[in-house]
Amino acid sequence: MYLKYISLMHVFETPEIAAMFAAEMQAEQRREARARREAARNAGVCWSGLGAAPHQPRDRGTLLAEATAKLARRHAWRESPPGAFLSAVVKAQLAARAAHEAGERARAAGERDETGEAAACAAAAQELEAQALLLLASAQAARTAAVRLAAPTRAVD
């Protein structure tokens, strides 16, 4: 799967559309497998018309169109007030986790012998600072998105 995804990245303009297309291809493979299982199940004696309809596989163009549509819906949701708020909260959570891990590395480096650990301490402190700044920016974005979310929507005339 990973190699197929890497090869798809060269075909599409963004990694996001390549990932969405790969997901659509996997979903199509699952649908085909389910159709084969259903056909095998109904291969014996069955009443006329009660078996599953034959599976019509979707072509690459249809899969690409579906992937593009899903990506557009995802982007539209992210730009909506609830999507912007939740995206900012998730970014803040990820930054908080990374800051905690960087802090643990900094603490561990500081507890070891000081002579050889100065570089490790400096690198861990720099990572901690970067994650803390990202956390602050994400928290501010979440606050801004929450204000936008709470704002009353204007009625369209």
C-alpha positions as CSV (number, residue, x, y, z in Angstrom):
1,M,0.0,0.0,0.0
2,Y,2.8,2.5,1.0
3,L,4.6,2.0,-2.3
4,K,1.4,2.4,-4.3
5,Y,0.7,5.6,-2.3
6,I,4.3,6.9,-3.1
7,S,3.8,6.2,-6.8
8,L,0.4,8.0,-6.8
9,M,2.1,11.1,-5.3
10,H,4.0,11.5,-8.6
11,V,0.8,11.4,-10.6
12,F,-1.3,13.9,-8.5
13,E,-0.6,17.6,-7.7
14,T,-0.9,17.2,-4.0
15,P,-0.2,14.4,-1.5
16,E,-3.8,14.9,-0.1
17,I,-5.5,14.0,-3.4
18,A,-3.1,11.0,-3.8
19,A,-4.0,9.8,-0.3
20,M,-7.7,10.3,-1.0
21,F,-7.4,8.5,-4.3
22,A,-5.5,5.6,-2.7
23,A,-8.3,5.4,0.0
24,E,-10.9,5.3,-2.8
25,M,-9.0,2.5,-4.6
26,Q,-8.9,0.5,-1.3
27,A,-12.6,1.0,-0.8
28,E,-13.3,-0.2,-4.3
29,Q,-11.2,-3.3,-3.7
30,R,-13.2,-4.0,-0.5
31,R,-16.4,-3.6,-2.5
32,E,-15.2,-6.0,-5.2
33,A,-14.2,-8.6,-2.5
34,R,-17.6,-8.2,-0.8
35,A,-19.3,-8.7,-4.2
36,R,-17.2,-11.8,-4.9
37,R,-18.1,-13.3,-1.5
38,E,-21.8,-12.5,-2.1
39,A,-21.7,-14.1,-5.6
40,A,-20.0,-17.2,-4.2
41,R,-22.7,-17.4,-1.5
42,N,-25.4,-17.2,-4.1
43,A,-23.7,-19.5,-6.6
44,G,-25.6,-22.6,-5.4
45,V,-29.3,-23.0,-5.8
46,C,-31.2,-19.8,-5.2
47,W,-34.5,-18.3,-6.2
48,S,-34.5,-16.4,-9.4
49,G,-33.9,-12.7,-8.8
50,L,-32.8,-13.0,-5.2
51,G,-29.1,-13.1,-5.8
52,A,-26.9,-10.0,-5.6
53,A,-26.7,-7.8,-8.7
54,P,-23.4,-8.2,-10.5
55,H,-20.7,-5.8,-9.3
56,Q,-19.9,-2.9,-11.6
57,P,-16.4,-1.7,-10.8
58,R,-15.8,2.0,-10.9
59,D,-13.1,3.2,-13.3
60,R,-10.2,5.4,-12.3
61,G,-11.9,8.6,-13.5
62,T,-14.9,7.9,-11.2
63,L,-12.6,7.1,-8.3
64,L,-10.6,10.3,-8.9
65,A,-13.8,12.3,-9.1
66,E,-15.0,10.8,-5.8
67,A,-11.7,11.4,-4.1
68,T,-11.7,15.0,-5.3
69,A,-15.2,15.6,-4.1
70,K,-14.4,14.1,-0.7
71,L,-11.3,16.3,-0.4
72,A,-13.4,19.4,-1.4
73,R,-15.9,18.5,1.3
74,R,-13.2,18.1,3.9
75,H,-11.6,21.5,3.0
76,A,-15.1,23.1,3.2
77,W,-15.7,21.6,6.6
78,R,-12.3,22.7,7.9
79,E,-13.1,26.3,6.8
80,S,-16.5,26.2,8.5
81,P,-16.7,27.6,12.1
82,P,-17.0,24.1,13.8
83,G,-14.2,22.7,11.5
84,A,-11.8,25.6,12.2
85,F,-12.4,25.3,15.9
86,L,-11.9,21.5,16.1
87,S,-8.9,21.7,13.8
88,A,-7.3,24.3,16.0
89,V,-8.0,22.2,19.1
90,V,-6.5,19.1,17.6
91,K,-3.4,21.1,16.5
92,A,-3.1,22.4,20.1
93,Q,-3.4,18.9,21.5
94,L,-0.7,17.6,19.2
95,A,1.6,20.5,20.1
96,A,0.9,19.9,23.8
97,R,1.8,16.3,23.5
98,A,4.9,17.1,21.5
99,A,5.9,19.8,24.0
100,H,5.5,17.3,26.9
101,E,7.7,14.8,25.1
102,A,10.3,17.5,24.3
103,G,10.2,18.5,28.0
104,E,10.7,14.9,29.1
105,R,13.8,14.7,26.7
106,A,15.1,18.0,28.1
107,R,14.6,16.8,31.7
108,A,16.3,13.5,31.0
109,A,19.2,15.2,29.2
110,G,19.6,17.6,32.1
111,E,19.7,14.7,34.6
112,R,22.6,12.9,32.9
113,D,26.2,13.9,33.1
114,E,26.5,17.6,32.1
115,T,29.7,17.3,30.2
116,G,28.4,15.5,27.1
117,E,24.8,16.5,27.3
118,A,24.9,20.3,26.7
119,A,24.0,19.9,23.0
120,A,21.2,17.4,23.9
121,C,19.9,19.9,26.5
122,A,20.0,22.8,24.0
123,A,18.3,20.8,21.3
124,A,15.6,19.5,23.6
125,A,15.0,23.0,25.0
126,Q,14.7,24.4,21.4
127,E,12.2,21.7,20.5
128,L,10.3,22.5,23.7
129,E,10.2,26.2,22.8
130,A,9.0,25.5,19.2
131,Q,6.2,23.2,20.4
132,A,5.2,25.7,23.1
133,L,4.9,28.5,20.4
134,L,2.9,26.2,18.2
135,L,0.7,25.4,21.2
136,L,0.1,29.0,21.9
137,A,-0.6,29.8,18.2
138,S,-3.1,26.9,18.1
139,A,-4.8,28.0,21.3
140,Q,-5.2,31.5,19.9
141,A,-6.6,30.1,16.7
142,A,-9.0,28.0,18.7
143,R,-10.1,31.0,20.7
144,T,-10.7,33.0,17.4
145,A,-12.6,30.1,15.9
146,A,-14.7,29.8,19.1
147,V,-15.7,33.4,18.8
148,R,-16.6,32.8,15.1
149,L,-18.5,29.7,16.1
150,A,-20.5,31.6,18.8
151,A,-21.3,34.6,16.6
152,P,-24.9,34.6,15.5
153,T,-25.3,33.8,11.9
154,R,-27.1,36.4,9.7
155,A,-30.2,35.3,8.0
156,V,-29.9,35.3,4.2
157,D,-32.5,37.6,2.6
